[in-house]
């Protein structure tokens, strides 16, 4: 991959994760980690992305908390290495959980309307999000099955 292609990919991942309300720097760090064959240091991330050490530290903490990266302590050193994980599932699962919470709240709203356009609107939104949760759950289950080769759900 060319240097320009590499930069474009890293920027694209940053843009994508920013659209999911993660900082652009966090997404760029994830993009870099996805392209790295081996775990890399915080200093390497900072240098390659031209970010401060504080920004990199914050980004790595966020990636770790979302399950998108793994931090590897180095014995006898304060140095940490970081590698990407396949944890994009974590983001999708979190989205699914938020959708289920929204569905539950909308169902509570059904008791507040008798009928007519408001009730129809609530049903339409509930159906839409229920479909999203159903399809998303099947996609995640299929992905796990392909990845692990197991017959479990």
DSSP file (Angstrom, degrees, kcal/mol; ACC not computed):
  #  RESIDUE AA STRUCTURE BP1 BP2  ACC     N-H-->O    O-->H-N    N-H-->O    O-->H-N    TCO  KAPPA ALPHA  PHI   PSI    X-CA   Y-CA   Z-CA
    1    1 A X              0   0    0      0, 0.0     2,-0.0     0, 0.0     0, 0.0   0.000 360.0 360.0 360.0 137.2    0.0    0.0    0.0
    2    2 A X     >  -     0   0    0      1,-0.1     4,-2.6     4,-0.0     5,-0.2  -0.289 360.0-112.6 -71.7 160.8    1.3    3.4   -0.9
    3    3 A X  H  > S+     0   0    0      1,-0.2     4,-2.5     2,-0.2     5,-0.2   0.890 120.5  50.3 -60.6 -39.3    1.9    6.1    1.8
    4    4 A X  H  > S+     0   0    0      2,-0.2     4,-2.4     1,-0.2    -1,-0.2   0.901 110.7  48.7 -66.8 -39.9   -0.9    8.1    0.4
    5    5 A X  H  > S+     0   0    0      2,-0.2     4,-2.3     1,-0.2    -2,-0.2   0.886 110.8  51.1 -64.5 -39.2   -3.2    5.1    0.4
    6    6 A X  H  X S+     0   0    0     -4,-2.6     4,-2.5     2,-0.2    -2,-0.2   0.935 111.5  46.6 -63.1 -47.9   -2.2    4.4    4.0
    7    7 A X  H  X S+     0   0    0     -4,-2.5     4,-2.5     1,-0.2    -2,-0.2   0.903 111.9  51.6 -61.5 -41.8   -3.0    8.0    5.1
    8    8 A X  H  X S+     0   0    0     -4,-2.4     4,-2.5     2,-0.2    -1,-0.2   0.908 110.5  48.3 -63.2 -41.8   -6.3    7.9    3.2
    9    9 A X  H  X S+     0   0    0     -4,-2.3     4,-2.5     2,-0.2     5,-0.2   0.947 111.8  48.8 -62.6 -48.1   -7.3    4.7    5.0
   10   10 A X  H  X S+     0   0    0     -4,-2.5     4,-2.0     1,-0.2    21,-0.3   0.902 113.2  47.7 -59.8 -42.7   -6.4    6.0    8.4
   11   11 A X  H  X S+     0   0    0     -4,-2.5     4,-2.6     2,-0.2    -1,-0.2   0.902 110.1  53.0 -64.6 -41.4   -8.3    9.2    7.8
   12   12 A X  H  X S+     0   0    0     -4,-2.5     4,-2.5     2,-0.2    -2,-0.2   0.907 109.3  47.6 -62.0 -42.6  -11.4    7.2    6.5
   13   13 A X  H  X S+     0   0    0     -4,-2.5     4,-2.6     2,-0.2     5,-0.3   0.901 111.3  52.3 -65.7 -39.0  -11.4    5.1    9.7
   14   14 A X  H  X S+     0   0    0     -4,-2.0     4,-1.9    -5,-0.2    13,-0.2   0.919 110.7  47.5 -59.7 -43.8  -11.1    8.3   11.7
   15   15 A X  H  X S+     0   0    0     -4,-2.6     4,-1.6     2,-0.2    -2,-0.2   0.912 111.9  50.6 -63.6 -43.1  -14.1    9.8    9.8
   16   16 A X  H  X S+     0   0    0     -4,-2.5     4,-0.5     1,-0.2     3,-0.3   0.947 112.8  43.6 -61.9 -50.1  -16.2    6.7   10.3
   17   17 A X  H ><>S+     0   0    0     -4,-2.6     5,-2.2     1,-0.2     3,-0.8   0.824 108.7  59.3 -69.2 -28.4  -15.6    6.4   14.0
   18   18 A X  H ><5S+     0   0    0     -4,-1.9     3,-1.7    -5,-0.3    -1,-0.2   0.865  99.4  57.6 -64.0 -34.2  -16.2   10.1   14.4
   19   19 A X  H 3<5S+     0   0    0     -4,-1.6    -1,-0.2    -3,-0.3    -2,-0.2   0.687 103.0  54.8 -68.9 -15.4  -19.6    9.6   12.9
   20   20 A X  T <<5S-     0   0    0     -3,-0.8    -1,-0.3    -4,-0.5    -2,-0.2   0.100 128.5-100.3-100.5  19.4  -20.2    7.1   15.8
   21   21 A X  T < 5S+     0   0    0     -3,-1.7     2,-0.4     1,-0.3    -3,-0.2   0.730  83.6 127.2  69.6  25.7  -19.3    9.9   18.3
   22   22 A X  S   <S-     0   0    0     -5,-2.2    -1,-0.3    -8,-0.1    -2,-0.2  -0.868  71.0 -92.9-102.9 148.3  -15.7    8.8   18.9
   23   23 A X     >  -     0   0    0     -2,-0.4     4,-1.9     1,-0.1     3,-0.5  -0.243  29.4-121.2 -59.0 147.2  -13.0   11.5   18.5
   24   24 A X  H  > S+     0   0    0      1,-0.2     4,-2.6     2,-0.2     5,-0.2   0.877 113.7  56.8 -56.1 -40.5  -11.4   11.6   15.1
   25   25 A X  H  > S+     0   0    0      1,-0.2     4,-2.4     2,-0.2    -1,-0.2   0.871 104.8  52.4 -61.3 -36.5   -8.0   10.9   16.7
   26   26 A X  H  > S+     0   0    0     -3,-0.5     4,-2.1     2,-0.2    -1,-0.2   0.922 110.8  46.8 -65.6 -44.3   -9.3    7.7   18.2
   27   27 A X  H  X S+     0   0    0     -4,-1.9     4,-2.5   -13,-0.2    -2,-0.2   0.896 111.6  50.8 -64.5 -40.3  -10.6    6.5   14.8
   28   28 A X  H  X S+     0   0    0     -4,-2.6     4,-2.4     2,-0.2    -2,-0.2   0.907 109.0  51.5 -64.3 -40.8   -7.3    7.4   13.2
   29   29 A X  H  X S+     0   0    0     -4,-2.4     4,-2.5     1,-0.2    -1,-0.2   0.910 110.2  49.6 -61.6 -40.8   -5.4    5.5   15.9
   30   30 A X  H  X S+     0   0    0     -4,-2.1     4,-2.5     2,-0.2    -2,-0.2   0.916 108.7  52.5 -64.2 -42.5   -7.6    2.5   15.2
   31   31 A X  H  X S+     0   0    0     -4,-2.5     4,-1.2   -21,-0.3    -2,-0.2   0.920 110.7  47.5 -57.8 -44.7   -7.0    2.8   11.5
   32   32 A X  H  X S+     0   0    0     -4,-2.4     4,-0.8     1,-0.2     3,-0.4   0.919 111.4  50.5 -62.8 -44.1   -3.3    2.7   12.1
   33   33 A X  H >< S+     0   0    0     -4,-2.5     3,-0.7     1,-0.2    51,-0.5   0.878 105.3  57.0 -63.0 -37.7   -3.5   -0.3   14.4
   34   34 A X  H 3< S+     0   0    0     -4,-2.5    -1,-0.2     1,-0.2    -2,-0.2   0.841 109.7  45.6 -61.8 -32.2   -5.6   -2.2   11.9
   35   35 A X  H 3< S+     0   0    0     -4,-1.2     2,-0.4    -3,-0.4    -1,-0.2   0.583  92.3  99.9 -86.6 -10.6   -2.8   -1.8    9.3
   36   36 A X    <<  -     0   0    0     -4,-0.8    48,-0.2    -3,-0.7     4,-0.1  -0.642  57.1-159.2 -85.7 127.3    0.0   -2.7   11.8
   37   37 A X  S    S+     0   0    0     -2,-0.4     2,-0.3     2,-0.1    -1,-0.1   0.826  80.2  31.1 -70.1 -32.4    1.3   -6.3   11.6
   38   38 A X  S    S-     0   0    0      1,-0.1    44,-0.1    44,-0.0    -2,-0.0  -0.827 101.7 -83.4-122.4 159.2    2.7   -6.1   15.1
   39   39 A X        -     0   0    0     -2,-0.3     2,-0.3    44,-0.1    44,-0.2  -0.345  51.2-151.7 -57.6 145.8    1.7   -4.3   18.3
   40   40 A X  E     -A   82   0A   0     42,-2.6    42,-2.6    -4,-0.1     2,-0.1  -0.868  10.4-108.6-125.6 158.4    3.0   -0.7   18.3
   41   41 A X  E  >  -A   81   0A   0     -2,-0.3     4,-2.1    40,-0.2    40,-0.2  -0.347  26.0-115.8 -81.8 161.7    4.0    1.7   21.0
   42   42 A X  H  > S+     0   0    0     38,-0.9     4,-2.7     1,-0.2     5,-0.2   0.872 118.2  56.2 -61.7 -37.5    2.2    4.9   22.0
   43   43 A X  H  > S+     0   0    0      2,-0.2     4,-2.6     1,-0.2    -1,-0.2   0.896 106.2  49.6 -62.1 -40.5    5.2    6.9   20.8
   44   44 A X  H  > S+     0   0    0      2,-0.2     4,-2.8     1,-0.2     5,-0.2   0.912 111.4  48.7 -65.1 -42.3    5.0    5.3   17.3
   45   45 A X  H  X S+     0   0    0     -4,-2.1     4,-2.5     2,-0.2     6,-0.2   0.939 112.4  48.9 -61.5 -46.5    1.3    6.1   17.1
   46   46 A X  H  X>S+     0   0    0     -4,-2.7     5,-1.9     1,-0.2     4,-0.9   0.918 114.5  45.0 -60.3 -44.8    2.0    9.7   18.2
   47   47 A X  H  <5S+     0   0    0     -4,-2.6     3,-0.3     3,-0.2    -2,-0.2   0.935 115.4  45.7 -66.7 -46.6    4.8   10.1   15.6
   48   48 A X  H  <5S+     0   0    0     -4,-2.8    -2,-0.2     1,-0.2    -1,-0.2   0.877 122.1  35.9 -67.6 -36.5    2.9    8.5   12.7
   49   49 A X  H  <5S-     0   0    0     -4,-2.5    -1,-0.2    -5,-0.2    -2,-0.2   0.480 104.5-125.6 -95.0  -2.6   -0.4   10.4   13.3
   50   50 A X  T  <5 +     0   0    0     -4,-0.9     2,-0.3    -3,-0.3    -3,-0.2   0.938  62.3 140.7  55.6  50.1    1.3   13.6   14.5
   51   51 A X      < -     0   0    0     -5,-1.9    -1,-0.2    -6,-0.2    -2,-0.1  -0.824  56.5-101.7-117.3 157.5   -0.7   13.6   17.7
   52   52 A X     >  -     0   0    0     -2,-0.3     4,-2.2     1,-0.1     5,-0.2  -0.365  32.6-114.1 -71.2 159.0    0.4   14.5   21.2
   53   53 A X  H  > S+     0   0    0      1,-0.2     4,-2.7     2,-0.2     5,-0.2   0.863 118.7  54.9 -62.3 -34.8    1.1   11.8   23.7
   54   54 A X  H  > S+     0   0    0      2,-0.2     4,-2.3     1,-0.2    -1,-0.2   0.913 107.5  48.3 -64.1 -42.8   -1.9   12.8   25.7
   55   55 A X  H  > S+     0   0    0      2,-0.2     4,-2.5     1,-0.2    -2,-0.2   0.896 113.4  48.0 -64.1 -39.6   -4.2   12.5   22.7
   56   56 A X  H  X S+     0   0    0     -4,-2.2     4,-2.9     2,-0.2     5,-0.2   0.917 110.2  51.4 -67.7 -42.4   -2.8    9.1   21.9
   57   57 A X  H  X S+     0   0    0     -4,-2.7     4,-2.1     1,-0.2    -2,-0.2   0.923 112.6  46.0 -60.2 -44.3   -3.2    8.0   25.5
   58   58 A X  H  X S+     0   0    0     -4,-2.3     4,-2.3     2,-0.2    -2,-0.2   0.924 113.0  50.2 -62.8 -45.5   -6.8    9.1   25.5
   59   59 A X  H  X S+     0   0    0     -4,-2.5     4,-2.7     1,-0.2    -2,-0.2   0.920 110.8  48.4 -60.5 -45.1   -7.4    7.4   22.1
   60   60 A X  H  X S+     0   0    0     -4,-2.9     4,-2.6     2,-0.2    -1,-0.2   0.894 110.0  52.0 -65.8 -39.2   -5.9    4.1   23.2
   61   61 A X  H  X S+     0   0    0     -4,-2.1     4,-2.4    -5,-0.2    -1,-0.2   0.917 111.8  47.3 -61.1 -42.3   -8.0    4.1   26.4
   62   62 A X  H  X S+     0   0    0     -4,-2.3     4,-1.8     2,-0.2     6,-0.2   0.931 112.3  48.5 -65.3 -44.9  -11.1    4.7   24.4
   63   63 A X  H  <>S+     0   0    0     -4,-2.7     5,-2.9     1,-0.2     6,-1.1   0.904 112.8  49.0 -61.6 -40.6  -10.2    1.9   21.9
   64   64 A X  H ><5S+     0   0    0     -4,-2.6     3,-1.1     4,-0.2    -1,-0.2   0.912 109.6  51.1 -64.7 -42.7   -9.5   -0.4   24.8
   65   65 A X  H 3<5S+     0   0    0     -4,-2.4    -1,-0.2     1,-0.3    -2,-0.2   0.812 111.4  48.2 -67.4 -28.4  -12.8    0.4   26.5
   66   66 A X  T 3<5S-     0   0    0     -4,-1.8    -1,-0.3    -5,-0.2    -2,-0.2   0.471 115.8-115.4 -87.1  -3.0  -14.7   -0.3   23.3
   67   67 A X  T < 5S+     0   0    0     -3,-1.1    20,-0.4    -4,-0.4    -3,-0.2   0.698  85.5 117.2  77.1  18.4  -12.9   -3.6   22.8
   68   68 A X  S   <S+     0   0    0     -5,-2.9    17,-2.5    -6,-0.2     2,-0.3   0.605  75.7  25.6 -93.7 -13.6  -11.2   -2.3   19.6
   69   69 A X  E     -B   84   0A   0     -6,-1.1     2,-0.4    15,-0.3    15,-0.2  -0.976  65.8-140.5-146.7 158.2   -7.6   -2.5   20.9
   70   70 A X  E     -B   83   0A   0     13,-3.0    13,-2.0    -2,-0.3     2,-0.5  -0.986  14.7-143.4-123.1 130.6   -5.6   -4.4   23.4
   71   71 A X  E     -B   82   0A   0     -2,-0.4     2,-0.6    11,-0.2    11,-0.2  -0.810  12.8-160.6 -94.7 130.6   -2.9   -2.8   25.5
   72   72 A X  E     -B   81   0A   0      9,-3.7     9,-2.3    -2,-0.5     2,-0.0  -0.915   8.7-145.6-116.8 105.3    0.1   -5.0   26.2
   73   73 A X  E     -B   80   0A   0     -2,-0.6     2,-0.6     7,-0.2     7,-0.2  -0.382  14.6-131.9 -65.8 147.1    2.3   -4.0   29.2
   74   74 A X    >   -     0   0    0      5,-1.5     3,-2.0     3,-0.3     5,-0.1  -0.910  26.3-114.5-103.6 119.1    6.0   -4.6   28.7
   75   75 A X  T 3  S+     0   0    0     -2,-0.6     3,-0.1     1,-0.3     4,-0.1  -0.215  98.2  10.1 -54.7 133.9    7.6   -6.4   31.7
   76   76 A X  T 3  S+     0   0    0      1,-0.2     2,-0.3     2,-0.0    -1,-0.3   0.597 119.2  82.8  75.0  11.7   10.1   -4.3   33.6
   77   77 A X  S <  S-     0   0    0     -3,-2.0    -3,-0.3     2,-0.2    -1,-0.2  -0.973  72.8-138.2-144.2 155.2    9.1   -1.2   31.6
   78   78 A X  S    S+     0   0    0     -2,-0.3     2,-0.1    -5,-0.1    -3,-0.1   0.500  73.8 114.3 -86.6  -4.9    6.5    1.6   31.6
   79   79 A X        -     0   0    0     -5,-0.1    -5,-1.5    -4,-0.1     2,-0.4  -0.412  51.9-159.7 -69.7 138.1    6.3    1.2   27.8
   80   80 A X  E     - B   0  73A   0     -7,-0.2   -38,-0.9    -2,-0.1     2,-0.3  -0.924   5.4-154.0-117.9 144.6    3.0   -0.1   26.5
   81   81 A X  E     -AB  41  72A   0     -9,-2.3    -9,-3.7    -2,-0.4     2,-0.4  -0.863  11.8-156.9-111.3 153.9    2.3   -1.7   23.1
   82   82 A X  E     -AB  40  71A   0    -42,-2.6   -42,-2.6    -2,-0.3     2,-0.3  -0.984  10.6-178.6-133.8 140.7   -1.1   -1.6   21.5
   83   83 A X  E     - B   0  70A   0    -13,-2.0   -13,-3.0    -2,-0.4     2,-0.1  -0.989  29.5-111.3-136.8 150.1   -2.7   -3.9   18.9
   84   84 A X  E     - B   0  69A   0    -51,-0.5   -15,-0.3    -2,-0.3     2,-0.3  -0.426  30.0-158.4 -72.4 150.7   -6.1   -3.8   17.2
   85   85 A X        -     0   0    0    -17,-2.5     3,-0.2    -2,-0.1    -1,-0.0  -0.727  34.4-106.0-117.4 174.2   -8.6   -6.4   18.0
   86   86 A X  S >  S+     0   0    0     -2,-0.3     3,-1.1     1,-0.2   -18,-0.1   0.106  77.1 130.1 -82.9  23.5  -11.6   -7.6   15.9
   87   87 A X  T >>  +     0   0    0    -20,-0.4     3,-2.1     1,-0.3     4,-0.8   0.266  24.6 108.7 -70.8  12.5  -13.7   -5.7   18.5
   88   88 A X  H 3> S+     0   0    0      1,-0.3     4,-1.9    -3,-0.2     3,-0.3   0.801  71.7  71.4 -57.6 -22.7  -15.8   -3.8   16.0
   89   89 A X  H <> S+     0   0    0     -3,-1.1     4,-3.3     1,-0.2    -1,-0.3   0.863  88.0  61.6 -56.4 -35.9  -18.4   -6.2   17.3
   90   90 A X  H <> S+     0   0    0     -3,-2.1     4,-2.3     1,-0.2    -1,-0.2   0.904 103.9  47.2 -60.2 -41.8  -18.4   -4.2   20.5
   91   91 A X  H  X S+     0   0    0     -4,-0.8     4,-2.2    -3,-0.3    -1,-0.2   0.922 114.2  46.9 -64.8 -42.8  -19.5   -1.1   18.7
   92   92 A X  H  X S+     0   0    0     -4,-1.9     4,-2.3     2,-0.2    -2,-0.2   0.902 112.2  49.8 -67.2 -40.1  -22.3   -2.9   16.9
   93   93 A X  H  X S+     0   0    0     -4,-3.3     4,-2.4     2,-0.2    -1,-0.2   0.893 110.0  51.2 -64.7 -38.8  -23.4   -4.7   20.1
   94   94 A X  H  X S+     0   0    0     -4,-2.3     4,-2.4    -5,-0.2    -2,-0.2   0.902 109.6  50.3 -64.3 -40.0  -23.5   -1.3   21.9
   95   95 A X  H  X S+     0   0    0     -4,-2.2     4,-2.2     1,-0.2    -2,-0.2   0.906 110.0  50.5 -62.6 -41.9  -25.6    0.1   19.0
   96   96 A X  H  X S+     0   0    0     -4,-2.3     4,-2.4     2,-0.2    -2,-0.2   0.908 109.5  50.7 -61.8 -42.7  -27.9   -2.9   19.3
   97   97 A X  H  X S+     0   0    0     -4,-2.4     4,-2.1     1,-0.2    -2,-0.2   0.905 109.7  50.0 -63.7 -41.4  -28.3   -2.3   23.1
   98   98 A X  H  X S+     0   0    0     -4,-2.4     4,-2.3     1,-0.2    -1,-0.2   0.903 110.3  50.9 -63.3 -39.5  -29.1    1.4   22.6
   99   99 A X  H  X S+     0   0    0     -4,-2.2     4,-2.5     2,-0.2    -2,-0.2   0.904 108.9  50.5 -65.2 -40.6  -31.7    0.4   20.0
  100  100 A X  H  X S+     0   0    0     -4,-2.4     4,-2.2     2,-0.2    -1,-0.2   0.895 110.1  50.6 -63.5 -39.1  -33.3   -2.1   22.4
  101  101 A X  H  X S+     0   0    0     -4,-2.1     4,-2.1     2,-0.2    -2,-0.2   0.904 110.5  49.5 -63.8 -41.8  -33.4    0.6   25.1
  102  102 A X  H  X S+     0   0    0     -4,-2.3     4,-2.7     2,-0.2    -2,-0.2   0.914 108.9  52.5 -62.9 -42.8  -35.1    2.9   22.7
  103  103 A X  H  X S+     0   0    0     -4,-2.5     4,-2.4     1,-0.2    -2,-0.2   0.923 108.9  50.0 -58.9 -45.0  -37.7    0.3   21.8
  104  104 A X  H  X S+     0   0    0     -4,-2.2     4,-1.5     1,-0.2    -1,-0.2   0.911 112.0  47.7 -61.8 -41.9  -38.5   -0.2   25.5
  105  105 A X  H  X S+     0   0    0     -4,-2.1     4,-1.4     1,-0.2    -2,-0.2   0.903 111.5  50.3 -65.4 -41.4  -39.0    3.5   26.0
  106  106 A X  H  X S+     0   0    0     -4,-2.7     4,-0.9     1,-0.2    -1,-0.2   0.882 106.5  55.0 -65.1 -37.4  -41.1    3.8   22.9
  107  107 A X  H  X S+     0   0    0     -4,-2.4     4,-0.6     1,-0.2     3,-0.5   0.859 104.5  54.2 -64.6 -34.1  -43.3    0.9   24.0
  108  108 A X  H >< S+     0   0    0     -4,-1.5     3,-1.0     1,-0.2     4,-0.3   0.865 103.0  58.0 -64.9 -34.1  -43.9    2.8   27.3
  109  109 A X  H >< S+     0   0    0     -4,-1.4     3,-1.6     1,-0.2     4,-0.4   0.749  89.3  73.3 -66.8 -23.6  -45.1    5.7   25.2
  110  110 A X  H >< S+     0   0    0     -4,-0.9     3,-1.1    -3,-0.5    -1,-0.2   0.842  90.2  58.6 -59.6 -32.6  -47.8    3.5   23.6
  111  111 A X  T << S+     0   0    0     -3,-1.0    -1,-0.3    -4,-0.6    -2,-0.2   0.673  99.4  60.0 -70.6 -14.5  -49.7    3.7   26.9
  112  112 A X  T <  S+     0   0    0     -3,-1.6     2,-0.4    -4,-0.3    -1,-0.2   0.544 101.1  57.9 -91.9  -7.6  -49.8    7.4   26.5
  113  113 A X    <   -     0   0    0     -3,-1.1     3,-0.1    -4,-0.4    -1,-0.0  -0.951  60.9-158.0-125.1 145.5  -51.7    7.5   23.2
  114  114 A X        -     0   0    0     -2,-0.4     2,-0.3     1,-0.3    -1,-0.1   0.848  61.2 -68.1 -88.2 -37.0  -55.0    6.0   22.4
  115  115 A X  S  > S+     0   0    0      0, 0.0     4,-0.6     0, 0.0     3,-0.5  -0.961  82.6  86.3 172.9-164.8  -54.7    5.7   18.6
  116  116 A X  H  > S-     0   0    0     -2,-0.3     4,-2.3     1,-0.2     3,-0.3  -0.319  98.7 -23.9  78.1-160.6  -54.5    7.7   15.5
  117  117 A X  H  > S+     0   0    0      1,-0.2     4,-2.6     2,-0.2    -1,-0.2   0.833 133.8  55.3 -59.8 -37.0  -51.4    9.1   13.9
  118  118 A X  H  > S+     0   0    0     -3,-0.5     4,-2.4     2,-0.2    -1,-0.2   0.930 110.9  44.6 -64.3 -43.9  -49.3    9.2   17.1
  119  119 A X  H  X S+     0   0    0     -4,-0.6     4,-2.5    -3,-0.3    -2,-0.2   0.912 113.8  50.3 -66.5 -41.8  -49.9    5.5   17.8
  120  120 A X  H  X S+     0   0    0     -4,-2.3     4,-2.6     2,-0.2    -2,-0.2   0.912 110.3  50.7 -61.0 -42.1  -49.2    4.6   14.2
  121  121 A X  H  X S+     0   0    0     -4,-2.6     4,-2.4     2,-0.2     5,-0.2   0.929 110.1  49.3 -62.1 -45.9  -46.0    6.7   14.3
  122  122 A X  H  X S+     0   0    0     -4,-2.4     4,-2.8     1,-0.2     5,-0.2   0.926 111.7  49.1 -59.3 -45.1  -44.8    4.9   17.5
  123  123 A X  H  X S+     0   0    0     -4,-2.5     4,-2.9     1,-0.2     5,-0.2   0.908 110.2  51.3 -61.8 -41.8  -45.6    1.5   15.9
  124  124 A X  H  X S+     0   0    0     -4,-2.6     4,-2.3     2,-0.2    -1,-0.2   0.926 113.1  44.4 -61.4 -44.6  -43.6    2.4   12.8
  125  125 A X  H  X S+     0   0    0     -4,-2.4     4,-2.5     2,-0.2     5,-0.2   0.919 114.1  49.5 -68.1 -42.5  -40.6    3.5   14.8
  126  126 A X  H  X S+     0   0    0     -4,-2.8     4,-2.8    -5,-0.2     5,-0.2   0.936 112.0  48.8 -60.1 -46.3  -40.8    0.5   17.0
  127  127 A X  H  X S+     0   0    0     -4,-2.9     4,-2.3    -5,-0.2    -1,-0.2   0.903 110.7  51.2 -60.8 -41.6  -41.0   -1.9   14.0
  128  128 A X  H  X S+     0   0    0     -4,-2.3     4,-2.0    -5,-0.2    -2,-0.2   0.952 114.8  41.0 -61.5 -50.0  -38.1   -0.2   12.3
  129  129 A X  H  X S+     0   0    0     -4,-2.5     4,-2.6     2,-0.2    -2,-0.2   0.854 112.5  54.9 -70.3 -33.6  -35.8   -0.5   15.3
  130  130 A X  H  X S+     0   0    0     -4,-2.8     4,-2.5    -5,-0.2    -1,-0.2   0.907 109.3  48.7 -63.6 -40.2  -37.0   -4.0   16.1
  131  131 A X  H  X S+     0   0    0     -4,-2.3     4,-2.9    -5,-0.2     5,-0.3   0.905 110.1  51.5 -63.6 -41.6  -36.1   -5.0   12.5
  132  132 A X  H  X S+     0   0    0     -4,-2.0     4,-2.8     2,-0.2     5,-0.2   0.923 111.8  46.4 -60.1 -45.9  -32.7   -3.3   13.0
  133  133 A X  H  X S+     0   0    0     -4,-2.6     4,-2.4     2,-0.2    -2,-0.2   0.912 114.0  48.8 -64.1 -42.4  -32.0   -5.3   16.2
  134  134 A X  H  X S+     0   0    0     -4,-2.5     4,-2.0     2,-0.2    -2,-0.2   0.957 116.3  40.5 -62.5 -52.1  -33.2   -8.5   14.6
  135  135 A X  H  X S+     0   0    0     -4,-2.9     4,-2.5     1,-0.2    -2,-0.2   0.922 115.5  51.4 -65.3 -44.0  -31.1   -8.2   11.5
  136  136 A X  H  X S+     0   0    0     -4,-2.8     4,-2.6    -5,-0.3    -1,-0.2   0.895 108.7  51.7 -59.9 -40.6  -28.1   -6.9   13.4
  137  137 A X  H  X S+     0   0    0     -4,-2.4     4,-2.4    -5,-0.2    -1,-0.2   0.901 110.3  48.4 -62.8 -41.0  -28.3   -9.8   15.8
  138  138 A X  H  X S+     0   0    0     -4,-2.0     4,-2.5     2,-0.2    -2,-0.2   0.899 111.2  50.4 -66.6 -39.4  -28.3  -12.3   12.9
  139  139 A X  H  X S+     0   0    0     -4,-2.5     4,-2.5     2,-0.2    -2,-0.2   0.940 112.4  46.4 -63.4 -46.7  -25.4  -10.5   11.2
  140  140 A X  H  X S+     0   0    0     -4,-2.6     4,-2.5     2,-0.2    -2,-0.2   0.914 113.0  49.3 -62.5 -42.8  -23.3  -10.6   14.5
  141  141 A X  H  X S+     0   0    0     -4,-2.4     4,-2.3     1,-0.2    -1,-0.2   0.915 112.1  48.4 -63.0 -42.5  -24.2  -14.3   15.1
  142  142 A X  H  X S+     0   0    0     -4,-2.5     4,-2.5     2,-0.2    -2,-0.2   0.890 110.9  51.1 -64.1 -39.4  -23.2  -15.2   11.5
  143  143 A X  H  X S+     0   0    0     -4,-2.5     4,-2.6     2,-0.2    -2,-0.2   0.930 111.1  47.4 -63.3 -45.5  -20.0  -13.3   11.9
  144  144 A X  H  X S+     0   0    0     -4,-2.5     4,-2.7     1,-0.2     6,-0.4   0.907 111.7  51.4 -62.3 -40.9  -19.1  -15.1   15.1
  145  145 A X  H  X S+     0   0    0     -4,-2.3     4,-2.5     1,-0.2     5,-0.4   0.933 112.6  44.7 -62.7 -46.3  -20.0  -18.4   13.6
  146  146 A X  H  < S+     0   0    0     -4,-2.5    -1,-0.2     1,-0.2    -2,-0.2   0.894 115.4  48.6 -64.4 -39.6  -17.8  -17.8   10.5
  147  147 A X  H  < S+     0   0    0     -4,-2.6    -2,-0.2    -5,-0.2    -1,-0.2   0.899 123.5  29.5 -68.8 -41.1  -14.9  -16.5   12.7
  148  148 A X  H  < S-     0   0    0     -4,-2.7    -2,-0.2    -5,-0.2    -1,-0.2   0.692  93.2-136.1 -94.1 -19.4  -15.0  -19.4   15.2
  149  149 A X     <  +     0   0    0     -4,-2.5     2,-0.2    -5,-0.3    -3,-0.2   0.664  58.9 138.0  72.0  14.2  -16.2  -22.1   12.9
  150  150 A X        -     0   0    0     -5,-0.4    -1,-0.2    -6,-0.4    -2,-0.1  -0.491  61.1-135.3 -92.9 163.6  -18.6  -23.2   15.7
  151  151 A X  S    S+     0   0    0     -2,-0.2    -1,-0.1    -3,-0.1    -6,-0.1   0.385  70.0 112.9 -94.6   1.5  -22.2  -24.3   15.4
  152  152 A X              0   0    0      1,-0.1    -2,-0.1    -8,-0.1    -3,-0.1  -0.203 360.0 360.0 -72.8 166.7  -23.2  -22.1   18.4
  153  153 A X              0   0    0     -9,-0.0    -1,-0.1    -8,-0.0    -9,-0.1   0.430 360.0 360.0 -93.8 360.0  -25.5  -19.1   18.2
